[in-house]
Amino acid sequence: MAVVISLGGSLINGTGSIDHAFLKEFKEMALKSGEELGIVTGGGKVAREYASAAREFCGNNFVADEAAVAATRLNAQLMLALFRDVAHPKVFRDFGKAAAALGGHKIVVMGGTIPGITTDTDSVLLAEAVGAKRLVNLSNVDGIYDSDPKTNPSAKKFDKMTHEQLLEMAQKFDQRAPGTNFVFDMVACKLAKRSGIELHFVGGKNLKDLEKAVKGKRHAGTIVSIE
């Protein structure tokens, strides 16, 4: 059964330069897993910068979101180059078509889809479409905390939690505004809960933990499940 990986843009290009070494290691792990994978790429810093500039220029959030979506899809094109030998040669916008293509290819790739919808939500929708029971969120955040670890050194990281607990936190912290987003947006949390999709939050470039998460094994991040 397929696994979906939501790959944070900050890991692809977090400093203005493509992280070639990480991406090559990521590919090696992905192929080694033996799983069919749906990979959804975020936009990271590039997306935020373009969205911020567009918003400043025209004062329109829809246009700003379009710029951010374009950045995510640029990262997705890079994934196609990385997995050229095994991936379907198209960045999908349609979840149903992506799911159908996964039957004949080891990997399918998506970026963002429409303005106002984050790649968190896109990744859960893809997981639903392909019937995945597991989704791995790989970003620069190493798990779910009870408060922001950047501002609170005493913040507690959860080893495991329920969908209800995650959704409660998302409803509190995800204000759907620039700079206020939770690690996984509220809509994505609701969708994952309705389908019982197990969520694994793995931080940084810890590919050993990522490999464990893809297999559904215990790791240093946070696991969100029904129980």
ZAVEX-553059 format. One line per field, with one value per residue: x, y, z of N, C-alpha, C, O in turn. Coordinates in pm, whole numbers, plus 50000, padded with zeros to 5 digits. Example, Ala and Ser with C-alpha at 12.3 -4.5 7.8 and 13.67 -1.06 7.14 Angstrom:
n_x	(51319	51285)
n_y	(49431	49775)
n_z	(50780	50708)
ca_x	(51230	51367)
ca_y	(49550	49894)
ca_z	(50780	50714)
c_x	(51320	51290)
c_y	(49670	50003)
c_z	(50780	50787)
o_x	(51424	51341)
o_y	(49668	50114)
o_z	(50846	50804)
This chain:
n_x	(50084	50049	50251	50241	50454	50502	50698	50889	50951	51159	51359	51440	51528	51635	51801	51846	51993	51994	51980	52176	52308	52142	51905	51987	52040	51788	51653	51782	51696	51419	51394	51505	51318	51120	50855	50553	50532	50381	50476	50464	50549	50648	50675	50839	51082	51119	50862	50725	50856	50799	50521	50487	50600	50429	50191	50252	50285	50033	49832	49664	49547	49484	49632	49884	49886	49879	50136	50284	50198	50305	50576	50590	50542	50757	50952	50848	50894	51166	51179	51087	51304	51491	51388	51370	51399	51211	50973	50641	50627	50523	50403	50143	49815	49567	49414	49293	49393	49662	49658	49575	49793	49988	49966	50108	50360	50640	50659	50475	50437	50347	50283	50173	49818	49569	49507	49491	49476	49682	49995	49998	49730	49693	49860	49729	49488	49585	49676	49431	49320	49484	49446	49615	49732	49911	50095	50376	50520	50775	50984	51129	51062	51071	50869	50552	50473	50372	50378	50536	50856	51058	51025	50975	51174	51110	50919	50716	50762	50550	50546	50353	50012	49657	49429	49230	49352	49556	49403	49272	49484	49562	49337	49363	49609	49644	49584	49532	49676	49951	50256	50141	50083	50022	50214	50089	49821	49480	49269	49390	49435	49172	49087	49264	49185	48919	48957	49117	49395	49722	49959	50292	50536	50838	51159	51387	51673	51684	51722	51720	51522	51314	51299	51216	50966	50829	50795	50626	50727	50853	50995	51198	51030	50689	50397	50077	49772	49467	49419)
n_y	(49880	50225	50501	50835	51113	51421	51668	51913	52238	52378	52197	52129	52361	52562	52771	52928	52788	52483	52178	51950	51719	51624	51568	51365	51163	51138	51035	50785	50664	50657	50481	50256	50187	50041	50095	50212	50550	50864	51184	51500	51829	52107	52472	52627	52870	53013	53016	53163	53409	53495	53504	53700	53924	53951	54004	54248	54404	54404	54373	54153	53852	53616	53629	53629	53374	53225	53272	53142	52876	52828	52821	52589	52401	52428	52314	52059	51990	51960	51729	51547	51542	51433	51177	51067	50820	50649	50774	50891	51095	51362	51648	51638	51786	51693	51482	51230	51145	51132	50924	50713	50694	50601	50332	50232	50328	50377	50608	50908	51258	51564	51917	52219	52287	52455	52806	52906	52655	52454	52271	52079	52001	51917	51693	51517	51481	51351	51119	51012	50969	50770	50571	50546	50458	50582	50876	51073	51354	51551	51790	52106	52097	51901	51744	51734	51987	52107	52376	52657	52562	52731	52965	52889	52729	52520	52372	52087	51791	51571	51221	51055	51099	51163	51199	51376	51530	51654	51802	51976	52135	52245	52397	52593	52718	52750	53009	53070	53272	53475	53375	53263	53000	52661	52357	52164	52214	52312	52216	51999	51839	51775	51628	51410	51294	51217	51008	50839	50837	50759	50973	51081	51276	51398	51532	51773	51659	51392	51104	50841	50826	50903	50683	50489	50594	50582	50310	50277	50250	50306	50625	50923	51138	51252	51055	51038	50896	50695	50569)
n_z	(50000	49926	50045	50154	50127	50265	50173	50306	50177	50285	50328	50079	49953	50150	50211	49996	49822	49640	49812	49730	49829	50038	49892	49719	49904	50009	49787	49768	50008	49960	49741	49850	50039	49915	49886	49723	49645	49710	49656	49790	49744	49938	49948	50104	50212	49974	49859	50055	50040	49777	49789	49985	49859	49636	49766	49883	49655	49527	49712	49731	49845	49710	49472	49588	49700	49465	49366	49563	49529	49276	49340	49494	49300	49137	49296	49289	49024	49036	49186	48997	48824	48996	49049	48798	48665	48776	48842	48754	48467	48522	48690	48901	48927	48966	49189	49157	48909	48970	49157	48995	48823	48991	49002	48788	48818	49037	49184	49231	49181	49334	49361	49504	49467	49445	49510	49853	49958	50144	50107	50301	50325	50060	50058	50233	50095	49869	49992	50073	49820	49709	49884	50100	50422	50575	50634	50595	50734	50654	50765	50878	51137	51420	51528	51709	51934	52263	52280	52118	52040	51964	52098	52353	52563	52729	52606	52543	52364	52187	52186	52087	51983	51959	51677	51751	51951	51803	51620	51791	51877	51632	51568	51754	51699	51418	51232	50974	50847	50732	50879	51105	51092	51192	51249	51096	50894	50984	50820	50692	50915	50989	50765	50772	51009	50951	50775	50912	50880	50953	51091	51061	51203	51121	51179	51032	50856	50905	50788	50866	51060	50895	50723	50904	50970	50725	50712	50919	51173	51512	51591	51639	51623	51612	51635	51506	51564	51552	51797)
ca_x	(50000	50129	50276	50258	50552	50492	50838	50896	51036	51278	51462	51485	51599	51604	51894	51870	52068	51942	52061	52198	52346	52022	51810	52039	52019	51643	51619	51831	51605	51289	51403	51536	51199	51041	50715	50503	50530	50330	50557	50406	50652	50613	50748	50939	51117	51097	50718	50687	50911	50723	50386	50495	50623	50306	50091	50294	50267	49893	49739	49564	49593	49469	49750	49998	49880	49917	50282	50334	50170	50403	50704	50582	50545	50897	51018	50799	50967	51297	51159	51079	51441	51559	51335	51335	51398	51104	50852	50559	50692	50431	50362	49997	49724	49445	49445	49249	49488	49786	49635	49571	49928	50074	49956	50208	50489	50675	50647	50406	50478	50257	50316	50046	49712	49492	49528	49413	49493	49824	50043	49956	49600	49715	49920	49626	49396	49651	49673	49295	49297	49557	49414	49727	49699	50022	50149	50494	50547	50918	51004	51231	51006	51098	50757	50445	50500	50258	50394	50641	50989	51147	51008	50962	51272	51051	50811	50717	50732	50469	50589	50234	49891	49542	49385	49152	49447	49622	49306	49249	49598	49557	49230	49412	49727	49639	49496	49519	49732	50097	50334	50070	50044	50063	50299	50002	49706	49357	49194	49462	49409	49034	49081	49336	49101	48800	48997	49200	49530	49828	50051	50425	50607	50981	51225	51517	51717	51709	51667	51698	51388	51220	51283	51133	50831	50769	50760	50532	50797	50879	51105	51216	50930	50556	50303	49936	49689	49331	49424)
ca_y	(50000	50346	50596	50972	51196	51566	51711	52056	52312	52424	52095	52126	52486	52643	52882	52991	52693	52347	52087	51834	51601	51573	51513	51236	51069	51119	50941	50652	50611	50631	50361	50145	50152	49945	50137	50309	50676	50990	51290	51634	51925	52241	52580	52679	53011	53072	53042	53272	53536	53536	53540	53827	54030	53967	54068	54388	54474	54422	54364	54050	53724	53512	53640	53587	53228	53171	53276	53037	52748	52813	52783	52447	52320	52431	52209	51930	51962	51912	51589	51466	51523	51345	51041	51054	50682	50568	50853	50933	51219	51475	51700	51632	51874	51615	51373	51105	51107	51093	50792	50615	50680	50530	50189	50192	50389	50365	50738	51019	51384	51679	52036	52276	52272	52577	52907	52889	52518	52428	52139	51984	51950	51843	51562	51430	51447	51249	50996	50959	50924	50646	50472	50531	50463	50646	50996	51122	51495	51576	51935	52153	52083	51760	51678	51822	52036	52170	52520	52681	52539	52841	53072	52828	52621	52411	52309	51940	51722	51451	51101	51011	51170	51125	51300	51476	51620	51734	51896	52079	52227	52317	52497	52701	52788	52777	53123	53090	53402	53467	53373	53207	52864	52549	52266	52093	52303	52259	52139	51873	51760	51724	51526	51292	51235	51151	50886	50757	50827	50772	51081	51076	51402	51372	51660	51795	51572	51264	51006	50714	50837	50904	50545	50422	50647	50525	50171	50277	50211	50411	50715	51030	51243	51233	50972	51070	50783	50690	50530)
ca_z	(50000	49908	50154	50105	50198	50248	50185	50326	50086	50357	50318	49940	49924	50266	50228	49867	49739	49642	49893	49645	49908	50104	49795	49671	50013	50014	49680	49804	50109	49899	49659	49940	50117	49841	49888	49627	49718	49659	49716	49774	49782	49983	49884	50196	50217	49841	49845	50146	49989	49659	49832	50056	49760	49557	49854	49897	49528	49482	49824	49703	49900	49608	49385	49670	49708	49334	49360	49652	49462	49168	49401	49532	49178	49092	49375	49239	48899	49077	49225	48874	48777	49091	49035	48656	48618	48835	48865	48640	48420	48525	48820	48896	48999	48988	49282	49098	48804	49038	49216	48886	48768	49085	48973	48689	48851	49179	49249	49167	49243	49329	49437	49545	49368	49424	49614	49975	50007	50169	50066	50406	50282	49935	50088	50290	49987	49788	50072	50061	49683	49681	49987	50194	50564	50644	50572	50666	50715	50676	50759	50971	51272	51451	51595	51757	52069	52329	52256	52018	52099	51929	52197	52485	52578	52807	52530	52547	52238	52201	52114	52015	52018	51877	51580	51822	52017	51699	51566	51893	51872	51504	51578	51840	51647	51274	51210	50829	50813	50720	51002	51219	51062	51276	51172	51002	50900	51043	50720	50676	51036	50982	50662	50821	51113	50895	50705	51000	50825	51053	51056	51122	51190	51134	51164	50971	50748	50970	50695	50936	51117	50784	50678	51005	50958	50603	50745	51030	51296	51609	51557	51737	51603	51669	51560	51533	51521	51607	51939)
c_x	(50087	50143	50295	50361	50528	50630	50845	50993	51164	51391	51519	51574	51571	51689	51921	51950	52006	52035	52077	52224	52224	51928	51858	52020	51871	51599	51661	51739	51472	51290	51427	51412	51114	50894	50679	50482	50460	50407	50494	50506	50593	50699	50856	50959	51091	50951	50675	50735	50832	50581	50385	50513	50496	50200	50124	50263	50120	49789	49633	49616	49582	49591	49874	50003	49918	50070	50342	50314	50272	50538	50703	50596	50684	50977	50974	50869	51107	51289	51150	51218	51515	51518	51299	51321	51282	50971	50771	50607	50600	50409	50210	49931	49598	49479	49406	49345	49622	49773	49636	49711	50018	50070	50062	50346	50515	50649	50563	50436	50371	50322	50185	49944	49636	49520	49437	49422	49642	49864	50023	49825	49613	49768	49818	49525	49456	49650	49535	49273	49364	49527	49527	49677	49807	50071	50264	50517	50693	50944	51115	51180	51010	50988	50651	50475	50375	50264	50512	50779	51088	51141	50997	51059	51218	50938	50828	50680	50653	50532	50474	50114	49779	49510	49307	49243	49516	49528	49278	49362	49597	49451	49273	49519	49722	49536	49475	49567	49884	50165	50266	50035	50102	50143	50219	49868	49577	49277	49258	49437	49270	49023	49149	49253	48984	48834	49088	49341	49632	49929	50181	50495	50755	51055	51356	51549	51760	51648	51648	51559	51283	51194	51196	50987	50759	50721	50661	50593	50820	51002	51107	51115	50800	50470	50161	49850	49554	49335	49516)
c_y	(50124	50426	50733	51044	51342	51624	51863	52125	52361	52324	52085	52246	52584	52767	52958	52904	52555	52257	51955	51708	51540	51505	51379	51128	51037	51019	50799	50586	50571	50502	50237	50098	50046	49980	50219	50440	50787	51099	51425	51735	52058	52345	52640	52829	53081	53109	53158	53407	53586	53578	53676	53944	54057	54039	54216	54467	54502	54410	54256	53913	53610	53510	53595	53435	53162	53167	53165	52898	52723	52770	52636	52357	52322	52325	52070	51892	51909	51765	51498	51442	51423	51199	51007	50909	50600	50642	50874	51072	51340	51518	51713	51746	51797	51493	51236	51054	51064	50953	50684	50589	50600	50380	50141	50249	50379	50495	50833	51145	51490	51796	52087	52265	52402	52676	52883	52750	52491	52291	52035	51918	51870	51703	51467	51389	51340	51116	50931	50898	50790	50537	50448	50540	50534	50765	51046	51268	51522	51724	51976	52156	51935	51689	51780	51857	52100	52323	52536	52663	52651	52953	53019	52709	52500	52339	52157	51883	51595	51336	51048	51091	51124	51234	51411	51578	51711	51840	52009	52182	52310	52427	52617	52785	52823	52886	53155	53228	53390	53470	53309	53060	52764	52454	52184	52163	52233	52173	52001	51781	51698	51611	51397	51219	51158	51019	50796	50737	50852	50876	51065	51208	51379	51501	51658	51700	51436	51153	50869	50714	50838	50763	50467	50465	50590	50382	50163	50237	50333	50494	50829	51143	51212	51149	51008	50957	50788	50663	50622)
c_z	(50000	50038	50091	50192	50163	50278	50192	50232	50152	50350	50176	49911	50036	50282	50099	49773	49751	49721	49817	49727	49976	50006	49740	49777	50028	49908	49716	49907	50048	49819	49746	50015	50049	49833	49764	49702	49639	49730	49685	49828	49828	49915	49972	50187	50084	49822	49932	50094	49869	49696	49901	49959	49678	49639	49872	49770	49496	49593	49810	49749	49800	49516	49460	49680	49576	49319	49445	49590	49352	49223	49442	49410	49113	49167	49329	49109	48930	49120	49102	48817	48866	49071	48891	48609	48671	48851	48737	48597	48416	48669	48817	48974	49040	49074	49226	48992	48865	49097	49109	48831	48860	49062	48875	48713	49000	49255	49165	49248	49226	49401	49493	49433	49343	49537	49735	50036	50025	50117	50176	50362	50153	49964	50147	50183	49895	49862	50066	49923	49653	49783	50084	50337	50645	50564	50658	50632	50754	50658	50854	51115	51308	51528	51633	51903	52129	52323	52161	52081	52066	52031	52339	52497	52654	52733	52527	52411	52266	52122	52029	52065	51927	51776	51650	51890	51916	51645	51664	51892	51743	51508	51661	51771	51499	51247	51062	50786	50809	50856	51121	51198	51161	51188	51070	51007	50940	50945	50700	50795	51033	50879	50707	50926	51052	50826	50789	50948	50935	51005	51132	51096	51222	51100	51090	50859	50803	50886	50758	50999	51007	50734	50775	50991	50837	50628	50860	51163	51386	51569	51658	51724	51674	51577	51603	51477	51588	51756	52018)
o_x	(50190	50058	50359	50356	50532	50673	50812	51103	51265	51508	51631	51682	51493	51654	52010	51972	51968	52157	52002	52169	52206	51877	51777	51989	51833	51517	51585	51708	51418	51196	51375	51402	51045	50815	50765	50423	50479	50403	50474	50545	50502	50786	50953	50866	51046	50918	50597	50663	50801	50528	50295	50451	50461	50128	50033	50221	50086	49671	49526	49717	49662	49647	49961	50110	49982	50125	50440	50402	50320	50608	50804	50655	50722	51060	51053	50900	51160	51381	51200	51246	51591	51601	51207	51238	51253	50868	50826	50626	50598	50398	50155	49984	49531	49563	49477	49375	49686	49865	49692	49745	50113	50163	50102	50438	50421	50621	50577	50458	50311	50404	50096	49979	49640	49554	49320	49382	49720	49780	50030	49813	49549	49727	49820	49481	49386	49627	49523	49215	49309	49576	49534	49589	49798	50087	50250	50532	50729	50928	51188	51246	50957	51013	50659	50498	50283	50167	50579	50817	51190	51238	51010	51029	51273	50869	50938	50579	50686	50568	50493	50116	49803	49558	49318	49216	49532	49568	49262	49337	49627	49473	49225	49520	49790	49416	49410	49507	49940	50138	50326	49964	50214	50143	50275	49807	49566	49223	49188	49418	49252	48956	49098	49251	48953	48751	49131	49401	49628	49978	50182	50512	50791	51019	51426	51463	51856	51534	51569	51488	51175	51080	51112	50896	50641	50620	50616	50522	50808	51100	51028	51114	50799	50469	50130	49856	49529	49263	49533)
o_y	(50128	50419	50745	51037	51382	51628	51933	52077	52382	52361	52038	52232	52678	52858	53043	52941	52513	52260	51860	51602	51418	51396	51289	51013	50923	50930	50705	50467	50465	50422	50129	49980	49968	49903	50288	50441	50801	51107	51460	51728	52113	52312	52697	52905	53196	53218	53243	53506	53705	53674	53757	54049	54172	54125	54300	54582	54609	54435	54266	53865	53516	53404	53529	53374	53057	53072	53101	52813	52611	52690	52567	52250	52228	52256	51975	51775	51823	51687	51386	51333	51340	51109	50929	50880	50493	50579	50875	51158	51413	51434	51791	51794	51833	51411	51138	50935	50971	50872	50576	50476	50536	50309	50024	50222	50373	50493	50838	51138	51505	51778	52009	52236	52455	52635	52846	52729	52505	52207	51915	51795	51765	51606	51348	51274	51250	51011	50809	50790	50707	50425	50341	50620	50546	50757	51058	51304	51516	51778	51891	52210	51852	51584	51897	51769	52140	52391	52439	52742	52664	53027	53095	52601	52390	52256	52105	51921	51520	51352	51001	51144	51053	51347	51528	51698	51831	51955	52125	52302	52429	52537	52728	52908	52916	52859	53253	53292	53303	53558	53301	53001	52779	52468	52140	52172	52110	52069	51900	51661	51582	51511	51287	51096	51047	50928	50690	50632	50955	50868	51039	51248	51345	51571	51557	51664	51374	51112	50788	50614	50782	50726	50387	50382	50554	50339	50053	50195	50447	50439	50831	51235	51154	51169	51008	50925	50874	50726	50604)
o_z	(50068	50126	49986	50315	50046	50393	50096	50208	50085	50365	50156	49852	50020	50356	50093	49658	49861	49700	49838	49697	49972	50034	49717	49745	50057	49934	49696	49896	50079	49827	49718	50050	50115	49778	49707	49810	49518	49853	49569	49944	49766	49834	49922	50158	50081	49775	49889	50103	49859	49641	49879	49974	49654	49587	49874	49777	49445	49571	49869	49698	49803	49486	49402	49671	49574	49265	49405	49599	49335	49160	49427	49417	49044	49109	49330	49087	48859	49095	49104	48766	48817	49076	48866	48523	48617	48873	48627	48682	48317	48758	48739	49073	49137	49036	49245	48986	48816	49087	49130	48796	48814	49100	48877	48636	49080	49375	49043	49369	49119	49490	49527	49319	49231	49648	49720	50150	49930	50086	50150	50363	50139	49900	50116	50181	49850	49802	50054	49909	49581	49771	50145	50369	50767	50442	50780	50515	50871	50548	50905	51204	51233	51588	51595	51985	52057	52355	52127	52168	52134	52051	52435	52448	52644	52791	52512	52352	52359	52005	51917	52176	51829	51787	51612	51888	51939	51626	51624	51905	51745	51456	51641	51783	51456	51240	51027	50700	50876	50938	51228	51280	51208	51066	50970	51114	50931	50983	50693	50779	51069	50904	50684	50929	51096	50820	50744	50969	51002	50892	51253	50981	51335	51006	51085	50778	50757	50910	50709	50993	51023	50706	50733	50998	50845	50572	50896	51254	51342	51518	51752	51805	51783	51455	51722	51358	51673	51833	52139)
